[in-house]
Amino acid sequence: MKVIKILDKIVKLIWIFIVVGLIWQLIEIAMLGHINPNHVDTVISIILTFSLYKNFENQKWFKGEEIG
């Protein structure tokens, strides 16, 4: 059971990281006209991913609980 919970958390973190990265790249394309790879962007997106995960973790819909 613990393995399933750990895998669930890992999958959710990966999805959040992918979404953050895609949004970040779309903003760069809109502002700069191209994607500018940068190590600082990667570090900030990782920090943002963990921050969003911790905030989402408190939401019932993210846990899979019934809303209402």
BAPALO-541468 format. One record per residue (C-alpha): residue number from 0; residue in one letter; chain; x negated, y, z. Coordinates in nm, 3 decimals. Layout:
BEGIN
<atom n="NUM" res="A" chain="A" east="X" north="Y" up="Z"/>
...
//
This chain:
BEGIN
<atom n="0" res="M" chain="A" east="0.000" north="0.000" up="0.000"/>
<atom n="1" res="K" chain="A" east="-0.282" north="0.241" up="0.082"/>
<atom n="2" res="V" chain="A" east="-0.446" north="0.175" up="-0.255"/>
<atom n="3" res="I" chain="A" east="-0.126" north="0.275" up="-0.436"/>
<atom n="4" res="K" chain="A" east="-0.104" north="0.600" up="-0.238"/>
<atom n="5" res="I" chain="A" east="-0.468" north="0.682" up="-0.313"/>
<atom n="6" res="L" chain="A" east="-0.419" north="0.609" up="-0.684"/>
<atom n="7" res="D" chain="A" east="-0.104" north="0.822" up="-0.684"/>
<atom n="8" res="K" chain="A" east="-0.297" north="1.114" up="-0.535"/>
<atom n="9" res="I" chain="A" east="-0.578" north="1.071" up="-0.787"/>
<atom n="10" res="V" chain="A" east="-0.335" north="1.065" up="-1.081"/>
<atom n="11" res="K" chain="A" east="-0.159" north="1.378" up="-0.952"/>
<atom n="12" res="L" chain="A" east="-0.495" north="1.556" up="-0.910"/>
<atom n="13" res="I" chain="A" east="-0.598" north="1.463" up="-1.264"/>
<atom n="14" res="W" chain="A" east="-0.268" north="1.591" up="-1.407"/>
<atom n="15" res="I" chain="A" east="-0.299" north="1.920" up="-1.218"/>
<atom n="16" res="F" chain="A" east="-0.660" north="1.956" up="-1.340"/>
<atom n="17" res="I" chain="A" east="-0.555" north="1.893" up="-1.700"/>
<atom n="18" res="V" chain="A" east="-0.269" north="2.145" up="-1.681"/>
<atom n="19" res="V" chain="A" east="-0.491" north="2.408" up="-1.515"/>
<atom n="20" res="G" chain="A" east="-0.756" north="2.352" up="-1.783"/>
<atom n="21" res="L" chain="A" east="-0.508" north="2.381" up="-2.069"/>
<atom n="22" res="I" chain="A" east="-0.354" north="2.698" up="-1.929"/>
<atom n="23" res="W" chain="A" east="-0.701" north="2.842" up="-1.870"/>
<atom n="24" res="Q" chain="A" east="-0.802" north="2.766" up="-2.230"/>
<atom n="25" res="L" chain="A" east="-0.481" north="2.917" up="-2.369"/>
<atom n="26" res="I" chain="A" east="-0.544" north="3.235" up="-2.172"/>
<atom n="27" res="E" chain="A" east="-0.902" north="3.250" up="-2.305"/>
<atom n="28" res="I" chain="A" east="-0.778" north="3.204" up="-2.661"/>
<atom n="29" res="A" chain="A" east="-0.519" north="3.479" up="-2.610"/>
<atom n="30" res="M" chain="A" east="-0.769" north="3.720" up="-2.454"/>
<atom n="31" res="L" chain="A" east="-1.097" north="3.639" up="-2.632"/>
<atom n="32" res="G" chain="A" east="-0.982" north="3.465" up="-2.948"/>
<atom n="33" res="H" chain="A" east="-1.192" north="3.158" up="-2.867"/>
<atom n="34" res="I" chain="A" east="-1.272" north="2.923" up="-2.580"/>
<atom n="35" res="N" chain="A" east="-1.585" north="3.026" up="-2.394"/>
<atom n="36" res="P" chain="A" east="-1.718" north="2.725" up="-2.196"/>
<atom n="37" res="N" chain="A" east="-1.866" north="2.826" up="-1.862"/>
<atom n="38" res="H" chain="A" east="-1.974" north="2.638" up="-1.548"/>
<atom n="39" res="V" chain="A" east="-1.809" north="2.900" up="-1.329"/>
<atom n="40" res="D" chain="A" east="-1.475" north="2.835" up="-1.501"/>
<atom n="41" res="T" chain="A" east="-1.509" north="2.465" up="-1.420"/>
<atom n="42" res="V" chain="A" east="-1.584" north="2.529" up="-1.052"/>
<atom n="43" res="I" chain="A" east="-1.295" north="2.775" up="-1.019"/>
<atom n="44" res="S" chain="A" east="-1.054" north="2.537" up="-1.193"/>
<atom n="45" res="I" chain="A" east="-1.156" north="2.255" up="-0.956"/>
<atom n="46" res="I" chain="A" east="-1.097" north="2.480" up="-0.654"/>
<atom n="47" res="L" chain="A" east="-0.763" north="2.591" up="-0.801"/>
<atom n="48" res="T" chain="A" east="-0.666" north="2.228" up="-0.865"/>
<atom n="49" res="F" chain="A" east="-0.724" north="2.124" up="-0.504"/>
<atom n="50" res="S" chain="A" east="-0.549" north="2.437" up="-0.377"/>
<atom n="51" res="L" chain="A" east="-0.245" north="2.370" up="-0.595"/>
<atom n="52" res="Y" chain="A" east="-0.243" north="2.003" up="-0.491"/>
<atom n="53" res="K" chain="A" east="-0.243" north="2.094" up="-0.122"/>
<atom n="54" res="N" chain="A" east="0.040" north="2.343" up="-0.177"/>
<atom n="55" res="F" chain="A" east="0.242" north="2.102" up="-0.392"/>
<atom n="56" res="E" chain="A" east="0.187" north="1.825" up="-0.137"/>
<atom n="57" res="N" chain="A" east="0.427" north="2.005" up="0.099"/>
<atom n="58" res="Q" chain="A" east="0.709" north="2.011" up="-0.158"/>
<atom n="59" res="K" chain="A" east="0.970" north="1.735" up="-0.151"/>
<atom n="60" res="W" chain="A" east="0.990" north="1.703" up="-0.531"/>
<atom n="61" res="F" chain="A" east="0.614" north="1.645" up="-0.549"/>
<atom n="62" res="K" chain="A" east="0.629" north="1.368" up="-0.288"/>
<atom n="63" res="G" chain="A" east="0.910" north="1.197" up="-0.476"/>
<atom n="64" res="E" chain="A" east="1.161" north="1.257" up="-0.198"/>
<atom n="65" res="E" chain="A" east="1.522" north="1.335" up="-0.269"/>
<atom n="66" res="I" chain="A" east="1.608" north="1.705" up="-0.284"/>
<atom n="67" res="G" chain="A" east="1.925" north="1.826" up="-0.122"/>
//
